[in-house]
Amino acid sequence: DLYSFCTLLAGTMMSRALLLLAVGVVCEAKTLRWYMLGENIDVNIQFARENRAAMSGFYGCCGGVNVDADGTMTANVADLTNQTVQYHKEGLTYHLIGKVNETGVKNGNVVKAVEQIANLVKTTGAEGIIFDYEPTDNATTEHAQLYANFLAALKKAAGPTIDVGMDVSGWGILDYFSVYAAAGLDIYTSMSTTYYADSALSDTGMYFIGNMTQYFGADHSFFGIGTWDTDPSTCKWDYGWNSTSLQTFLNRYQPPHIDLWRCDIDHYATPSPDMIKTLQAWYQQ
């Protein structure tokens, strides 16, 4: 299939781009995106300049766009636009992060906001928006379908030039892959099942990643990895990765897209240079 072919080309010593041109096949470029607090512009830009070879863009964590139970959307358009402009100046892509109210999902009211959300993304100039919805109850197909209805309607309103995505995982309603695949989203990015090294490299992780690729397609499957820092004590979460396990993951799955979740999203700390080096080598292949 196309993904296997692209993976084969990516692993050769020749230029991936030249090979693709030669055979007339288009494979989506690798992406390496970091979740960052979008409003921390100066700090984020400094981080980007220091590690530019290990990133392609940012996700503006978390919840800059919110949809309430009655379908009302709230967002600071000026702030989100400024964030987008500043990150674009650094050559980075930028995706907004959205949240939806559970009651609004269940009563269908969130669908009322799709045109407003699509227009917001267009106004800011961001590449798209990823929705982070993590209900801990009512893990039913019906609930998943209601959420998928909202996402599908938003994708239709956004059109082909704006990315619409969602977080997926191995729990609750977030693993109803067949339901969400029908929404036709651009980005399906994984959370806890791949954030942790032990899980990502287990049989469960292999099954999960295989299902993502099967249902969403390789070019729409984005695998989240939890970072580790120079000083582990600064991390809020210990995801258990090191350079060896990360390289094993990259070699095993040959992912086209990696999304980095900071081990302390609130205070950042200092990402391990070994991690940056491993990611850079993968990204630059």
N, C-alpha and C positions, 0 to 999 in steps of 0.2 A: 504494500500500500504506500501512499505518498509519504506518510510519516516515517515509515521504515527506510524509504529511499532517502529522504532528507537526512535522517539520522546517519545513514551510511556515508553520505557525502560529507556531513559535518565531521566525521571521524577520520577523514583522509587528510593527507598532508597538503593537498591542493587547496586553493581558495574556494571556499564554499560558494561565494557569489559567482565566481567565474564558471564553476561547474554547472550551477543552475542556469546561467545564461546559455551555456553550451548546449544543454539538453532541453531548454525551453520549459523548465518546471519552476514554479514559484513556491518557495517555502517561506513561511513567515519568519522574520528575523527573531533571534532570541531576545527576550526581555528579562531584565533584572531590576525589580522595583522594590523600594523600601517603604514600609509604613512609617510615616513621620507625623508629628503634630504639625498640621499645616500652618498654624499661626506662628510657629517658631522660625520665621523666615531667615533671619540672620544666621542662626545656629545651623539650620538645615543647609543653607548655601555654603557655609564654611565646611561642613561635613562633605558636601558634594564635591567641592573643589579639592579636598584632600583625598577623596576616594573615587574620582570620576570614572576611572577605568573599571569600577566594580558596580556600576549602576546605569540604568537607562531612564529611570523615572521615580516619582514618589506617588504614594497614595496618601491623601490628606486626612489622616486619622483625627478624630473619629466622630462622625455625626454632625458635620457642618450643615447637612441638609436633613430636616426632620419633617415627617408627615404625621399629623395628629389623628386621633380617633375619628374626627369628623371630616378628614380629608384635607385639612388645612396644611399647606407647606410653609415652613419657616426656614429662613436662611439669611445670612448677612451677605448680600450680593456683592457689595463693595469689597469686603474683606476677601471673599473667595476669588473675586476677579483679580485683586492685587496679588494674592498668593500665586495664582496661575501665571500672571504676567512675569513675576519675579523668577519663578522656576523655569519658565520657558526661556528666559534670557540666558539661563545656564545650560540650555540645550536639553533639558529634562522634560519628559512627559509628565502630566499631572492629572490624576483622577480624583474626583471628590468622593467622599464617603457619605452614604445616606442611612437613615434609620426610619423605620416605620412602626407605628403603634400597633400592638397586637389586636386590640379591639377593632381598630380600623381595618386590619387585614381580614378579620373574621366577618365584619359586617359589610365589607366590600368598599367602604368609603375611600380607602387609599387610592383606588383607581381614579377618583376624581382629580387627583393631583398630577397625573402623568404629563399633561400638556405643560403645566407650570414648571415641573421638574425639567422637562426637555428644554424648555426655553431658558431656564436658569443655566443649564450646562452650556448652551450655545452662547449665552451672554458672557459667561466667565471666560470662554475660550478653552476650557478644560477638555481633555481628550474624552472624558466620559465620567460615569459615576458607578460606584460599586455599593450595593446595599448589604448592610450587616444586620441581619434579623436573626435573633437567637432565642426563640421562645423555649421555655423549659417544660411546658405542659402541652397536652392535647396533640401528641405526635401521631396524627392521623393523615391518611391520604387526602381527605377533604381539606384539612388545614393547609397542607402543602400545595394543593391545587389552587386555593384562594390566593396564596402568596405568589404562585406562578402566574396566575391571571394578572396580577398587578405588574409583575416584571415583564410579561409579554406585551401588555398594553403600553408600558413605558418604552420598550424597545421599538414598538411600532411608531410611537410618537416621536422618538428620538431620531429615527431614520438610520441609514447605513453609515453615516460618517461619525456618529457618536457611539462610543462604547457604553454598553449597559452590562453590568455584571452582578454577581452575588457571591457570598461566602457559602461554602459547602463544608460538611464535616461528616463524621461517622455516627452522629447521634441525633435524636429528636426528629424533626422534619427535614433536617439538612442533608439527609442521605436518600431522599426520594428522587434519584437521578433521572429516572424515566419521565417523571412529571416535569422537572425543570428543564430537561433537554428540549422538550416541546416548546418552551418559551423562546428558543432560538437566540440565546444571549451570546455576547461576545467573549465574556470572561466568567469562568467558574473557578474561584480561587479557594484552595483548601485551607482548613484551620488545623485543629488539634491532632487529627489523625496523622498529619505529616509534620506538624510543628516539632514533635518529639522524635528524637533519633530512634529510640527503641521501637516505637510504633511504626515509623516510616519504613524501617528496615525489616519489619516482621512480616509473617505471612499475611496478617490482617492488612498491613500497609500495602503489600503487593496487590492484594485483591482490590483494595480501595482505589489505588492508583490505576489499576487495570480497568476498573469500572468507569472511572472518570474519563479515561481516554476512549473507552468504548462508546459511552453515551454522549459525551460532549465533543469528541474529536481532539486530537493532539494539539491543534492550534488554538483551541479554546480552553484547554486545561492548564491551569496555573497552580503550581505547587508551593504552598507556604512552608517556610523553614524558620524555626526559632533561632535567633542569633545567640552567640555566647560572647562574653566580654573578657577583656584582659584580666580583670579582677572579678571572679565569679560572685563574690559577695555583693557586688553592686547590682546583680540581676534580681528582678522580682520573681522570675521563673527560671528554673534550670531545665533546659530542653535536652540536655545530654549529648549535644553534638561536639565533635572535635574535627580536626582536619581529615583524619582517616575515615571516620564515618561519613562525613560530608562527601568526600571523594567517592566513597563506595556508592552512596546514593546517586551521585551524578553519573557515575559509570554504569550503574545498573539500569537506571530509567531513561537516561539520555533526554532529560526534560527540555522542551523548548522555552519554558517560562518558569522563572523562580521569583517568588514574592517573599521578602524578608520581614518577619515580625520581630521587633526589638524585644529583647529579654526584659527590658524595663522601658516601656513605651513612654512613661511619664518623665523620666529623668535621663534617659539615653545611656549614660555611662560611656565606656569606650569599647567599641567592637574589637574583637581579637584580630590582630594583624594577620594571623594564620588563616582565619576565616576569610578576610578580605582578599588575601593572596589566592586562596583556592577558588573563590568565586570569580575573581578577575581572570584567572587562567581559563576557567570554563567559559566565561562570557566572551573572551577574546578569541576563542577557537574559530 
